[in-house]
Amino acid sequence: ISLGRQMNAAQETSAVRHTVETLTEEIGRIVAERQELRASGAGHDHLEENRRRLATAQSRLSNLLIERYLPQAGAA
């Protein structure tokens, strides 16, 4: 996977308003990409960029899950 493709994927991810479900799918794609990078002997820079995208996506997923399941203040 080329760095250019990775950068495009990162830009697409940040431009899309994800749901829990779509973000879970995106995380799966990033993990699969990471496995491909490792299998192909990718360098540190490529792996680090992938790691950062994965961490960002996981953080966004956490926030979406909190929004979805945390009881809203004043809702009774």
Residue, then its C-alpha position, 0 to 999 in steps of 0.5 A: i500500500s502506497l503512502g499516497r493511498q494511506m494519506n487519501a484514506a486518512q483524509e477520507t476518514s476525517a471528512v466523513r461523519h461516521t456512525v459507530e458501525t461505519l467507524t467499526e468497519e473503518i477500523g477493520r480496514i486500517v487493521a487489515e492494512r497494518q497486517e499487509l504493511r507488516a507482511s510486506g516489511a514496510g518501514h517505520d514511517h508507514l507503520e507509524e502513520n497507520r498506527r496514528r490513523l488507527a488510534t484516531a479512529q479508535s478514539r472517535l469510536s470511543n466518543l461515538l459510543i459515549e454519545r450513544y450510550l451515556p444517559q443525557a443530562g436532564a433526560a428523565 
